[in-house]
Amino acid sequence: MISLSFSHKSRAGLGARPRTVARALVVATLALVATGCVSKVTGNEGNLTFQYPADDSLLDFNKPIAIGAKLDIMVREVGGNNPTVELSGATSDDPKVLAVRSFQGHTFVLEGIGDGSAMIEVTAKTSDGSIVKDSVNMLSRAAEVLKMRHYCTSESLGHYLVDQDIWIPYDLERKNGQSVIGYGYHPITIAPAAALAINQTDKDQVHFRFHTAATPQNASLTSTIDSAKLSVQLHTQGEIDGAIMDGGDAANKAQVALTHFVLIRPTFGGAPICQANADFTAETTTADVCTVTALTAKRTGKDIETGYGWIQITGKKVGKCNFNVSFTKANDGKGLVAPFEVNVIK
């Protein structure tokens, strides 16, 4: 069995869940693709179903696509196990509102162009070889509200390491609170522009994905549609000056014979460094009570790997599990050793 401790609400678990549980608990929400988190509706003629990856208001299919954003719509058969279909056509009755940019296999791509609604009609071959048509009504609206935040702090200033991939979670809404959806629309300005390189091609609808600059500096993310603003401060590993355990009381309890994970975040001036892929080791000082392992694998592709400060603890007997975490490049390369304690219970 596995126990897991987190303190912050997270769609992506950044930074990141151990891979042993990521497949079941975490990766499904990172990019919102290849997941069960979808909004789905049966077409107007009842021949096909239409669905797309979603993280908000799953039962509301007709959330508007943001003007300037794209959305991948997947088409399946109605009933049974809903096999996919082969599209041979996809058109919009008002391409000045919603344009069909492409279709391939069972997926077509819509782009929000203007304010309004449009009917999208598709022609498809089903699993038995039949050719059917169906349609779905979709909306496009201007995003009016941008909500941004950091995963490891509720403050407007977030600390990160240089030369790393980072994720800033966001939501787009209308002024009435309705979610506005789609990918590839980034209503922000970055200053200085070179501090954060945004991934312009990723289809993530939950995060702005950046690669941080190679040198320490301060940067701001300012919304172009409202007054939202976040600040970012970039650090080298040599600027790490402390460490904290994330998760509060829940993180402080492991069980005998069970696997428990805790997240140790490096800090700068007492503030956590978010998503810090820093070099670290971990070692128990109470080997009779617990085993402690630093999960140090790196991130590859779109999968969340281990690392980013995760520690695996297995309780051997009831008692205090004491361990040291060492950030080897902290304090200008001199290193930093931080002691921690977790209660092992039955």
Buried (B, 14 or more C-beta within 10 A) or exposed (E): EEBBBBBBEBBBBBBBBBBBBBEEBBBBBBBBBEBEBBBBBBBBEEBBBBBBBBBBEEEEBEBBBBBBBBBBBBBBBBEEEBEBBBBEEBBBEBBEBBBBBEBEEBBBBBBBBBEBBBBBBBBBEBEEEEEBBBBBBBBBBBBBBBEBBBBBBEEBEBBBBBEBBBBBBBBBBBEEEBBBBBBBBBBBEBEEEEBBBBBEEBBBBBBBBBBBBEEBBEBBBBBEBBEBBBBBBBBBBBBBBBBBBBBEEEBBBBBBEBBBBBBBBBBBEEBBBBBBBBBBBBEBBBEEBBBBBBBBEEBEEEBBBBBBBBBBBBBBEEBEBBBBBBBBBBBEEEBBEBEBEBBBEE
